Each structure stands twice: as structure tokens, then as C-alpha cells.
């Protein structure tokens, strides 16, 4: 899935840049650290929401879509 690859690269690159700027401790570039955290949040949020779209398309019986979405909600809120 190319979408997962793009989102994964977005998360990896922005987290690397965030750590790099945090270690540099350059106050003139502090606004870049906030920008990277916003991009990281966007990438991780899209990755988490992608499961709902894929699961609803892959479910064999269309009557089970709502049960599947409910199961994903519980699984995301209460990890094992």
C-alpha cells in the first residue's frame, strides 16, 4: 500500500527532524520543531484512520461493517 509507505515516511522524517532540532537547541529555529510535530501528528492520525477504510472494504459480509468498526474502536482505546 503506497499510502502506508508515504505516511510512514512522513512520521519517520518528521520525528528525526524533531529530535535533530531538539538536540541542536537553537532558539531561532524553535518554530520548526512545532511544524514538525504538526506534520508528525497528521501522519500518525491518517495512519490510524486508514484501518477503518480498509477494514470496511475487506469485510466479507456487509452487514458486519458496524460490528467491525466497533471492534476497532474498542481495540484502539484498550490495547491488550
N, C-alpha and C positions, 0 to 999 in steps of 0.2 A: 504494500500500500504506500504509494508515494506521499500521501498526506501525512502518515505517521512519521515518515522519514523527514519531511520538512519541519513538522512540529518538534521532533526530537532534536534536529539540528538547531532549531531556534532556542530551545531550552538549554542545550549544551553550550552554545556560543554565548548566550547572554549570561549564563551563570559563570562561565570562565571570565568574561569581561568584568562582571561584578566583583569577583574575587581579585582580579588584577588591579582594578581601581581602588578597592578597599585596602589592598596591601601597599599601594603607592602613596596613600594618604595625602593626595594633592587636593587641597580645598577648592582650587579653581575649577576642578572637574567633578565636583560633587553632584552636579545636576545630571551628569551622565550615568552615575550609579542608580539614580532614581529611574531614569529612562530604561536602563537595562532590566531593572526589576519589574517594570510595567510590561516589557516585552516577554519576560520570563513568565509572568502571570498569564498573559494572553496565550502563550504556547501551551502551558500546562492545563489551562482551562479548556482549550479546544481539544486537547488530547483526552481529557476526562469525559467530555461530552460526545466524543466520537463513538464511544461504545454504545450509546443509546441508538444512534442511527444504524450502526452495523447490526446490532442485535435485532432490531425491529425488522430489518430487511432479511435476515437469515433465519428467523423463526419459521419452522415448517407449517404450523397451524396459525393462521392469522387471528384466531380467537384468543390465543395465548399471549398476544403482544403486551397487554396491560399487566398481566402477571409477571412477565419478564422484566418490564420496566420497574415494577415494584420490587422485584428481587434485586435488581441492580441498585436501586435506591438504598435498600437495607444493607447491601454488601459494601457500598461506598461509605455509609455512615458508621457501620460497626465492623471494622475489619477483624478477621479471625487471628 
